Amino acid sequence: MKEYQTITEISGPLVFAEVDEPIGYDEIVEIETPGGDVKRGQVLESEDGIVAIQVFEGTSGIDTDASVRFAGETLKMKVTEDLLGRVLDGAGQPIDGGPDILADERREIVGASINPFSREYPEEFIQTGVSAVDGMNTLVRGQKLPIFSGSGLPHNDLALQIARQATVPEEQEGGGSDSDESEFAVIFGAMGITAEEANEFMDDFERTGALERSVVFMNLADDPAVERTVTPRMVLTTAEYLAFDKGYHVLVILTDMTNYCEALREIGAAREEVPGRRGYPGYMYTDLATLYERAGRIEGREGSVTQIPILTMPGDDDTHPIPDLTGYITEGQIYVDRDLNSQGIQPPVNVLPSLSRLMDDGIGEGLTREDHGDVSDQMYAAYAEGEDLRDLVNIVGREALSERDNKYLDFADRFETEFIDQGTDTDRSVTETLSIGWDLLSTLPKEELNRIDEDLIETYYREGDESETAEITAD
């Protein structure tokens, strides 16, 4: 490798150096300080005679006397099936005290775009065991379904619960999917999380034995911000290898995408780029799309990559650029609600603003139950009406409402405490979830169930529930 000692400027995480030959974009760089320390970086910008290098380990200790060497290749991830059970740092280096990684091959972390013609449409239901997801916002293999949360909310608990419990229902087995745990893998990518959060994740992985089928990438809050731009690409390169080369069904959890976007903003400021909305780079939409669009299935391949990115909305504002752009790219979102959390409801998922755009395709007849879609629609409508009536009660009082309105208020209360609230250790089958749904809908008069087929009402409606609820309300 040709060596230069031509560093002209150091700005934040960036190092600028003069060169006398063309240097490729994204090329890997080694910077050796006068003290002998070697730091890795990546070419961020290359022009005639000068390059901008982002340094993964931070620029402390680097001065104009440091040496710069260009590797002539882009950053690659060592991939092998033996990565399962390993813990790596944000740049893909082992930090678990285990042996060095003996790679089957080294792959470009930018990935290869999936030909749209070769994409297989996602329509295989994933049972997460969480009623708010399975019943109302169903997850499908190959989908990208983010969790929209806020600072201090238990989004990590929800993500861990989904990672532990995700399975394929028995009715779906034999239909082209394999629910064998040996072919299910979780890849967890942490970006800028605290040591406390990291310990929480690791304790859960080890307690449940999930670490054996997981690969963990850890970029903590005190690690360099530049490394955060590499971590999700390392994660997804590993996921693609396990899914499309080894046939695994891979669930990718990325947390926290807000920290990733903050790293993009920091680098953009160091490069003196013209900022976009709220100071974030104008290309942030494209950058996020290069990550989210790596979820999916490929025709003729057994495996799949399903993404659950987690982002904390600054100020709980869903119009902020990060959740706003994420919502455009992904196929829905799960909202973690602060009010429900303050009431002690776990997981505190607010189903009204939540959405899974692939739900209808994932709950077809023969995959779960024929009443799934109707029950979901009816519960959504009833809960929305109950929420509206709660606002009215604050003005006129409950005594001023009709008997019908009181039934909807009772439904909203029971929906939260019986359907949504299940704790973080309860694993419900989709049949159990829909059974609870029918229990709740049976507290409403039959004539109110205008979104459900009459044959389904005759089959599943529980006649006694309405009268029992009336007696409880009267008492």
N, C-alpha and C positions, 0 to 999 in steps of 0.2 A: 504494500500500500504506500502510495506517495504521501510524504509528510510535509506539512506546512507549519511555519511559525509566523503566521501573518494575521493574527487576531487583531482587529481594529477597534471593536466595541463590544461591551457586555451590557445588555439591557434586560433586567428581570431574568426570565428563564431562557433568554436568547443570547447566542454568541454570533457575532458577525466576523467573517474571515475573507481575506482576498485570495483568489485562486487564479491560476493561469491556464486552466483547462475546463471543458464543460463538466458540470457535476449534475447528476440526476436528482430529480425531485424524490423525496422520501428516502434517499440513500442513507445508510447507517454510517455514523461517524464515531470515532474514538478520540477523546480529548485527554491528553496526558499532561498533568500539572508538573511544575518544576519539582514538587515533592515526590513524584512517582505515582500519584493516584491517577487511575484511569476511569473516566466517565463516558457513558454512552449517550449519543444523541442522534438526531434525525434531521436531515435537510428539510427545512420548512419552505424555503424560497431560494431559487437559484437564478441569478442574472449574470450577465457578462462581467466576469472579474470579481464577483462577490457572492457569498452565500450566507443565508441566515440559518442557524442551527438551533433547534430546540433541544435542551439538555435534560434527559430523563431524571437524573439524580440531583438537579439543581446546579446553579452556577457558582456556589460558594467555593472558594479556593482556586478558581480559574482566573488567571490574569493574562495580559498580552504576551507573556513569555511561554504560555502553554503551547503544546504541539497538537496539531489537528491531522488526523488520518481518515481518509475516506475508504470505506470497505468495498465499494463498487456493487453493492446489492442492497435491497430494501430489507426492512425488519421482517424476520420470519419466526414462526412459532414451531417449536418441536412438538410433534403430535404422535401419540401412541396410545393404545388402549390401556397401558399401564399408568396413565395419568389419573385414572379413577382411584379415589382415596388419597390423592395428594393435595397439599396446600402450597400455593405459589404466591409470589408477590405480584404487584400490578404489571410487571414487565415479563412475567412468565418464568421467573427463577424460583426454585424450591426454597421454602422457608420452614419446612416441617422437620428438618433434621434427617430426612430420608436421603437415599442415594441420588446421584445425578440422573437426569432423564436420558434414557437411551432411546432416541427417537426412531420411529419407523421412517419418517420423512420430515422435512422442514417446509412449512407452507407460508405463503404470503399472507400477512394478517389483513390485508384489504379485502380478501375474499374474491370470489368470482360471481358475477351476477347470474341469477337463475333465469334462463331463457323463459319468457312468459308462456311460450308454447309448451314447454316441458313441465310447467307448474301443475301440480295436482290440486284440484280445488279442495280446501279444508272442509270436511264434513263428518269427522269422526269425533263423537262426543267424548270428552274427558270428564270423569267423575272426580271432583275435588273433595267431596265430603262436606263442603260448605254450602248450606242451603241457599244463602243469598247469591251465590255464584251459580250452583247447579240449577236451582229452580227459576231464577230470574235473569241471569246474565251468563249463560252457559259458555264454558271454555271448549274450544275445538282444537284438535291437533293441527299444528302448523299455523296457529293464530298468533297475533301479537296483541295482547290485552293488558294495557298498563294499569297500575294502581295509582290513582291520584290521591295524595294524602297531604298532611300538613305537619309542621314541626311538632314533635312530641307525641304524635299519634302512633298507635300500635300496628303500623303497616308491615313491619318486619315479622310480627307474629302471624299475620294473615299469610304472608308469603311463605313462611316456614310451614304453616299448616297445609297449604296447598302442595308444597314440595313433598311433605310426608305422605299425604293421603291420595295423591293423584293416581287413578287407575282407569282401566277400560271396563265398563259394565259387562257382566257375563253374557247378556244378550248380544253384545257386539263381537264377542270373541269368535274367531273363525271366519270373520268377514274381511280379512285382509290385514287385521291388526294383531299384535301380540301383546298380551298383558303381562307376560312373564317379567318379574321384577329384574331379572338379569339383563333384560333388554331395555330397561328404563334408567336414565341417568339424569342427574341434576347438575348443572354448572352454574355456580354462584359467583357473580362478579361484583365486588365491593369497590366503590369509588368515593374516596374522601369521607368514609364513615369513621366514627370514633372507636377507640379501642374497646370501650364498653359494649358497643353494638357488635363489634367483631367477636368479642368473647361470647356474647349471647348467641350469635349464629353458630359458632364452633361448638359450644356446649350442647346446643340442640342437635346438631349433626352427629355428635359423638354419643349423646344419650339415646337417640333413636336408632343408631346404627346406620344412618343415612350417608355417613361419610364414605362408606365402602363403595357406594355407587355415585359419588359426587366428585367434582373437581372444584376447588375453591381458589379464587384469585382475590388477593387482599391488597387494596391500595387505601391506606389509612389517612386520616386528616392531616397528620404530620409528615406524610410522604409528599414528594414533589407533585405539584398540580399538573405538570406536563405529562407525568406518567398516567394520569387519569384519561388522557386522550388515547392512550394505547390499550389500556385494560379491557374495554368492551370489545375491541377488535381481536385481542388475544382469546377472550372468552368465546366469541362467535366462530373463530377459526377452529378452535377445539370442538365446539358443538357440531359444526358442519362435518368435521372428520368422523366423529363418532356416529352421527346420524346417517350420512350418505355413503360412507365407506364401510362402517361396521354395523349398520342396521339398528342402532339404538334409537329409541324415542327420547329425545332430549328436551328437558324443561330448563330454559335459561332464565335466571333471575338477575336483573341488573339494578343495583341500588347504590347510590342515589343519582339519577340522571340530572338532577339539579346541580350537583357538584361537578358533573361532567361538563355541563354547559357553562358553569362559572369558570372552569379551566379554559374553555374556548374563548371566553370574554377576556380573561387575563392575557392569553397569548395574543389575541387581536389587539389589545391595548399596547403590548410590548412592540408589536409590529407597526404601531401607529396607523392602523386601519381606520377607515371611516366607519363609525359604529352604526348599527341598525337600531331596532326598537330596544329601549332601556339599556343601551350600551352593548347589547349582544351583537355578534357578527351578522352581517346580512346573509351569509351563507349557512346560517345555523339550520335552517329547514333542510337544505340539501345534505348537510352533515348528519343530521339525525336520521334522515331517510336511508343513508348508506348503512346504518346500523339496524334499524327496524325492519327493513325490507329483506334482511338475511334470514328471517323466519319463513317457514313454509315446508312444503313437501315436493319431491320431484318424482315425476311419473317413472315407474319402473324401479324405484328405490324403496327399500323397506322402511327406512328411518324417517324422522321428522324433527324439525326444530320449532319449538313453541316458546314464545317470549313473554315474560311478565316483567316489564320494566317498572321500577318504582320511582316516583318523583314527588318531592315535597313542594307544594305550591307556595311560593313566597307570599306571606300574608293571607294564605288560604284563597288566593285570587286565581280562579280558573281562566281568566282572560290574560294572565301573564304569558309572555312569549313561549316559555318552556311547555306548560300544559297545552297552550293554544296550538302550537305547531305539532306537538305530539298527537293531539286529537285528530289533526288532519291526516296524519300518516297511518295511524294504527286503526284497528277494527273494533273500536269501542273504548271503554274505560270503566274501572271500578272505583267509586268514590268512598273514601274513608271519612266518616263524618265526626266532627268535633262534639256536637251536641249529643249524639248517640253514645259516644265514648264517655262523656261526662255522666251519663245515666247508668254506666256500668255494663252496657250491652257489648258483648264480644262475639264475633268481630263487628265493629261499628260500621257496617256497610250501609250506605244510603242508596237504596235501589232506585229511587226516583230519577236522579241525574245519571245513574249508571247505565251502561249499554253494552251489549255484545252484538255486533252487526252480523255475526255468523251463527247466532243462536238458532234461527229457524232451520238452517241446513244441518245443524248438529243434533237435532232432537226429532228427526223423522221417525215415522212408524217403524217399529222393529228394533230401534236403537235404544229407546228408553220406554216411554209409555205414550199411547195415543192422546192422552189428555194433557200432556206437558204444556204445550203451547197455549191451550185454552185456559188452564189453571193460572199460568203466569200472567196472561193478559188480564184476567179477572181480578187477581190479587193486586196487580199494579193499579188498576182503575179504582178498586175499593180503598186501597191505602192512600192514593192521591186524594180521594174525596174525604177520607178521614183527616188527612193533614189540613185540608182547606177548612174543615169544620172546627179544628182546634183553634184556628185563628178567630173564627166566629165566636167560639165559646169565651175567649178572652174579652169579648166586647159585651155580649148579651147574657152570658152565663148558660150553663148546661140545661137548666130547667126550662129555658125558652125554646129549646129545640124539640123537634118531633121525635116520636119513637123510632122512626126510620133513621133519622140523623144520629140518634144515640147508639143505634146498632153499628153504624159506620165508625163512630168514635171508639166503641169497644173493639171493633175489628182492628183499627189502627194500633191500639195498645197491645192487643194480643199478637198481632203480626210482629211487632218489635220484640216482645218478650218470649214468644214461643217459636217463631219462624227464624228471625234474624239471630237472636241471642242463643248461642249454643256452646259458647266457650271455645277454647283453642285446642282442646284434646278430643272433642267429639267428632266422630267420623260417621256421617249419615249417608246411606245409599240414596240414590235418586228416588227409589220407591218410598223410602221413609220421608224424604223431603216433600213429595207430592201428597203423601198421606196426611202430613201436618197441614198442607195447603187445603185439602178437602175438609179437614176438621174446622179450619178457620172459615172457609167459604160457607160451610153448613150453618154458621151462626147468622147468616143473612137469609132473608126470604128468597124462595126459589125464583120469584119473578124479578129479583134484582140481578140474577146471574144471566145477563144478556150477552155475554161474550163466550158462553160455553154451549156446545152442542147439546140439544135436549136429551139425546141418547146417553151422553156422558153424565148428565145430571141424574137421570134415572138410575144409572149404574153406581155412581159414587157418592151422591148426596146423602148425608146422614140426617135422617128426619129428627132424631131426638136432640141433636146439638142445638137447634134453634131455641127450643123450649127450655132446655137446661140453661142456656146463656141468659134467657129472659129472667129465669128464677134467680140466677146469680146476681144479675144487675139490680133486680128488685130488692134482694137482700142487702 
